[in-house]
């Protein structure tokens, strides 16, 4: 099974003390081209483009200006740098070395700047969401910029009988063109039940995606049925709310 997840806006302000061999990002030149373009933006223009405050815009402007190849300084493994809700669920710091090496082979992180990342790819801190309407020579936004690059890379990594578990947000999974994977995509859904009503609550669902990624890594899940045993933080498989390509997990409050 291969797993895709979204990146996070929140980043760690310190590098992990864990020691692994860095892997190299696949689309280094395409990332560099984006950075060179963004270096030319004024702070105020960057703020408008990314819909962020002037303060955050200044931080990210400096990040782009200080972005250099080869990476050094405050670079870190991608999976340790991201700190959002999904990554709280994944809790990579508590995974064993062998589990992280398994994740290196099977987990992929989608990225507006880097395209797609392996967990141990060396990256510099950044913020650039996939939905950003950044005009390039390829089109009007980052979906146009990345085109089939991300999709083709994933297809090259997945065997014809292997499943792709989509734990990414709609914003990021759109960059993958999931329809090209025929019937091999599984998109788990996470719902919370309160007073007899089922709801998808964004904060909980994001963390649950990370928990599911953790479950797959720790159990080395190979089939859809292997996902059904997922029961972290009170979630349980709900057959009645599931379809073949959308196993659903419910937590009762």
C-alpha positions in Angstrom: 0.0 0.0 0.0 1.1 3.5 -0.7 -0.3 6.4 1.4 -0.6 10.1 0.4 -1.1 12.8 3.0 -1.1 16.6 2.9 1.7 18.8 4.3 1.1 21.3 7.1 1.2 25.0 7.6 2.6 24.7 11.1 6.3 23.8 11.0 8.8 22.7 13.7 11.2 25.4 14.8 13.9 22.9 15.7 15.5 20.0 13.9 14.9 16.4 15.1 17.8 14.6 16.9 16.9 11.4 15.1 19.5 10.3 12.6 18.6 8.9 9.2 20.1 9.1 5.8 18.6 12.1 4.0 16.8 11.3 0.7 16.8 13.9 -2.1 13.6 15.5 -3.3 12.4 14.3 -6.7 11.5 17.7 -8.2 14.3 19.9 -7.1 14.5 22.0 -10.2 10.8 22.6 -10.4 10.8 23.6 -6.7 13.8 25.9 -7.4 12.0 27.6 -10.3 9.0 28.3 -8.0 11.2 29.8 -5.3 13.1 32.0 -7.9 9.7 33.3 -9.0 8.5 34.0 -5.5 11.7 35.7 -4.5 10.6 38.5 -6.8 7.4 39.2 -4.9 7.1 42.1 -2.6 5.9 41.3 1.0 2.5 42.9 0.3 2.1 41.0 -3.0 3.0 37.8 -1.3 0.4 38.5 1.4 -2.3 38.9 -1.2 -1.2 35.9 -3.3 -1.2 33.6 -0.3 -4.0 35.2 1.7 -1.8 35.6 4.8 -1.0 38.4 7.2 1.9 40.9 6.4 3.8 39.3 9.3 3.5 35.8 7.9 4.2 37.1 4.5 7.5 38.7 5.7 8.5 35.4 7.3 7.9 33.5 4.1 9.5 36.1 1.9 12.7 35.7 3.9 12.4 31.9 3.6 12.3 32.2 -0.1 15.2 34.6 -0.2 17.3 32.3 1.9 16.4 29.1 0.0 19.6 27.6 -1.5 20.7 24.4 -3.0 22.3 22.4 -1.5 20.1 22.6 1.6 21.8 23.2 4.9 21.2 25.2 8.1 17.6 24.7 9.3 16.7 22.0 6.8 15.3 18.8 8.2 13.5 15.6 7.2 10.1 16.5 5.7 8.1 14.2 8.0 9.7 15.7 11.1 9.3 19.3 10.0 5.5 19.3 9.5 3.6 19.8 12.7 -0.1 20.1 11.8 -3.1 18.1 12.9 -2.4 15.2 10.6 1.1 15.0 12.0 -0.2 14.9 15.6 -2.0 11.8 14.6 1.0 10.3 12.8 3.3 11.2 15.8 6.4 10.4 13.9 8.7 11.0 16.9 7.3 7.9 18.6 7.7 5.6 15.6 10.6 3.2 15.7 13.5 3.5 13.2 12.2 0.4 11.3 8.7 2.0 11.1 10.1 5.2 9.8 12.1 3.3 7.2 8.8 1.5 6.2 7.1 4.9 5.9 10.0 6.0 3.7 9.0 3.3 1.2 5.3 3.7 1.5 4.2 7.2 2.7 4.2 10.2 0.4 3.6 13.9 1.3 2.1 16.1 -1.3 3.5 19.7 -1.5 2.7 22.9 -3.3 6.4 23.8 -3.5 8.1 20.4 -3.7 5.4 18.5 -5.5 5.7 15.2 -3.7 8.0 14.2 -0.8 9.3 11.1 0.8 9.4 11.3 4.6 13.2 11.5 4.8 13.6 14.0 2.0 15.6 17.0 3.1 13.6 20.2 2.9 13.8 23.8 4.0 10.8 25.4 5.8 8.3 27.0 3.5 4.6 27.8 3.0 3.0 27.4 -0.4 -0.4 25.8 -0.5 -1.4 23.7 -3.5 -4.5 25.8 -4.1 -2.4 29.0 -4.5 -3.3 30.8 -7.8 0.3 31.4 -8.8 0.6 32.1 -12.5 3.5 30.4 -14.2 4.5 29.5 -17.8 2.4 26.3 -17.3 -0.9 28.0 -16.4 -2.9 29.9 -13.9 -2.2 27.9 -10.7 0.0 25.2 -9.1 -2.2 22.4 -10.4 -1.2 23.6 -13.9 2.4 24.0 -12.8 2.7 20.4 -11.5 0.6 19.0 -14.3 1.1 15.2 -14.5 4.4 15.2 -12.7 3.1 14.1 -9.3 0.7 11.7 -10.8 3.3 10.1 -13.1 5.7 9.7 -10.2 3.1 8.0 -8.0 2.1 5.6 -10.8 5.7 4.7 -11.4 5.9 3.7 -7.7 2.7 1.6 -7.5 2.3 -1.9 -8.8 -0.9 -2.8 -10.7 -2.3 -4.7 -7.7 -1.3 -2.2 -5.1 -3.7 0.2 -3.4 -3.3 3.9 -3.0 -4.7 5.1 0.3 -5.8 8.7 0.0 -5.4 10.5 3.3 -4.8 13.9 1.7 -7.3 16.8 1.7 -9.3 17.6 -1.4 -7.0 20.5 -2.1 -4.0 18.3 -2.3 -5.5 15.0 -3.7 -6.7 17.1 -6.7 -3.1 17.4 -7.8 -2.8 13.6 -8.0 -5.6 13.0 -10.6 -6.9 10.0 -8.7 -9.2 8.9 -11.6 -6.0 7.7 -13.4 -5.5 5.0 -10.8 -8.7 3.2 -11.9 -10.1 1.2 -9.0 -7.0 1.2 -6.8 -7.7 4.3 -4.7 -9.1 3.9 -1.1 -10.3 7.1 0.6 -11.1 6.5 4.3 -13.7 8.7 5.9 -13.8 9.6 9.6 -17.0 10.6 11.3 -18.0 11.6 14.9 -21.3 10.7 16.3 -23.0 12.9 18.9 -26.7 12.7 19.9 -27.2 10.1 17.2 -26.0 12.4 14.4 -22.9 11.7 12.3 -20.6 14.6 11.3 -17.3 15.1 9.7 -15.5 17.5 12.0 -12.4 18.9 10.2 -10.0 19.0 13.2 -10.8 15.5 14.2 -10.8 14.2 10.7 -7.3 15.6 10.0 -5.9 14.0 13.0 -7.6 10.8 12.2 -6.0 10.7 8.8 -2.6 10.8 10.5 -3.7 8.1 12.9 -4.7 5.9 10.0 -1.3 6.5 8.3 0.3 5.4 11.6 -1.9 2.3 11.7 -0.9 1.3 8.2 2.8 1.9 8.9 2.7 -0.1 12.2 0.6 -3.0 10.9 2.1 -3.0 7.4 -1.4 -3.2 6.0 -1.6 -4.6 2.5 -5.4 -4.8 1.8 -8.5 -2.8 2.4 -9.6 -5.4 4.9 -6.4 -4.7 6.9 -7.7 -1.2 7.5 -10.8 -2.4 9.3 -8.9 -3.1 12.5 -8.1 0.6 12.9 -9.4 1.6 16.4 -7.1 4.4 17.5 -8.6 7.1 19.8 -12.0 5.5 19.8 -12.7 5.1 16.1 -14.2 1.8 14.8 -15.0 0.5 11.4 -18.6 1.1 10.4 -19.7 -1.4 7.7 -23.1 0.2 7.3 -21.5 3.6 6.4 -18.8 2.2 4.2 -18.4 1.5 0.5 -15.7 -0.6 -1.2 -13.5 2.4 -1.9 -14.5 4.5 1.2 -14.2 2.6 4.4 -15.7 4.7 7.1 -14.8 4.9 10.8 -17.0 6.3 13.5 -16.3 7.6 17.0 -19.2 7.9 19.4 -19.1 10.8 21.9 
